Amino acid sequence: MKESNRGHLLPIYVLADESASMYEHIDDLNDGLRSLHQALLGEPMAAAKVRFSVLGFSDDVIERLHQVDLRSANEFPRLHTRGSTSYAAAFADLTDRIPADVKDLKSQGYQVHRPAVFFLSDGAPNGGENWQETLRRLTDRTVTHAAPNIIACGIGDADAETINKVATRPEFGFVADRGVDVGAAIAKFCAALTKSVIASGRSLDSSNPHLQVDKPEGFTVAIDVI
């Protein structure tokens, strides 16, 4: 018999661009994610409320970390650059993955809050793919019951209009300011992600559980860029 009401959980996914254009900066992203892990070890109450996944996407999606309790993760996985930038493959994977993950957590007796996806890309999606329709299916709550909130961050050559389309709300789309070093932008993305994870995890024990999204320093809300 399953244990009932084991508490509240927030599934969080980092969906990171692993395409070849990220080659010079993938170590910065790996370092940032390791820093996040260390920070969460110092926030065990918040970490207990989160199940964390890391997915790398290029031509396809590779699962680097699956629904872990970061308090018990010994070593963080490394992302590796490869291939092109298929937004369609990334969003199709989440459309299958997220409902299955939520179902699994509920079967364990948890109350599950709407998942959050932190999306990071440094360039344009592959041409010729109907990624916007795939994204629509993922985020349409009448189609995908566990449709996630998507926080989209663009660095390098990422286009503000594209990033704004990926984000599920206008205030969830960010692009690095012009002239900001890509490595520095990645570090600031990871710092904001850490703050968001900790604050969101803490809120699950409150009377007003909510997703906390921190704008990375040196980024602009994507819709504001002209």
KAMOKA-V959123 format. One record per residue. RES is the residue in one small letter. PSI is psi in whole degrees, -180 to 180 (none if undefined). Layout:
res	psi
RES	PSI
RES	PSI
This chain:
res	psi
m	132
k	150
e	135
s	152
n	61
r	1
g	-179
h	142
l	148
l	111
p	129
i	134
y	131
v	117
l	101
a	136
d	120
e	16
s	166
a	-29
s	-15
m	4
y	-47
e	-11
h	-1
i	-31
d	-35
d	-40
l	-42
n	-41
d	-40
g	-39
l	-35
r	-38
s	-39
l	-46
h	-47
q	-40
a	-41
l	-30
l	-28
g	0
e	63
p	-32
m	-41
a	-43
a	-33
a	-21
k	0
v	142
r	124
f	131
s	144
v	124
l	130
g	133
f	144
s	-105
d	-26
d	-169
v	133
i	127
e	118
r	-27
l	135
h	110
q	49
v	152
d	111
l	-16
r	-24
s	5
a	120
n	-41
e	137
f	142
p	162
r	139
l	151
h	137
t	148
r	146
g	-157
s	-158
t	82
s	97
y	-36
a	-45
a	-40
a	-47
f	-32
a	-41
d	-46
l	-33
t	-35
d	-40
r	-48
i	-49
p	-38
a	-42
d	-43
v	-43
k	-41
d	-45
l	-41
k	-35
s	-21
q	0
g	10
y	151
q	124
v	127
h	162
r	126
p	155
a	134
v	124
f	109
f	132
l	127
s	150
d	10
g	-169
a	150
p	159
n	141
g	156
g	3
e	140
n	61
w	-26
q	-34
e	-39
t	-42
l	-39
r	-43
r	-39
l	-41
t	-6
d	112
r	-15
t	-16
v	-49
t	103
h	-38
a	28
a	130
p	161
n	134
i	122
i	115
a	131
c	129
g	135
i	172
g	-122
d	12
a	142
d	130
a	-41
e	-41
t	-45
i	-39
n	-34
k	-34
v	-40
a	140
t	-16
r	148
p	-36
e	1
f	7
g	126
f	143
v	143
a	141
d	150
r	136
g	-9
v	130
d	137
v	-43
g	-42
a	-38
a	-40
i	-43
a	-41
k	-35
f	-47
c	-36
a	-43
a	-39
l	-43
t	-47
k	-41
s	-44
v	-46
i	-47
a	-40
s	-42
g	-44
r	-38
s	-22
l	-17
d	1
s	177
s	-7
n	70
p	136
h	161
l	121
q	123
v	118
d	130
k	126
p	141
e	136
g	9
f	159
t	145
v	128
a	-37
i	-19
d	-12
v	130
i	none
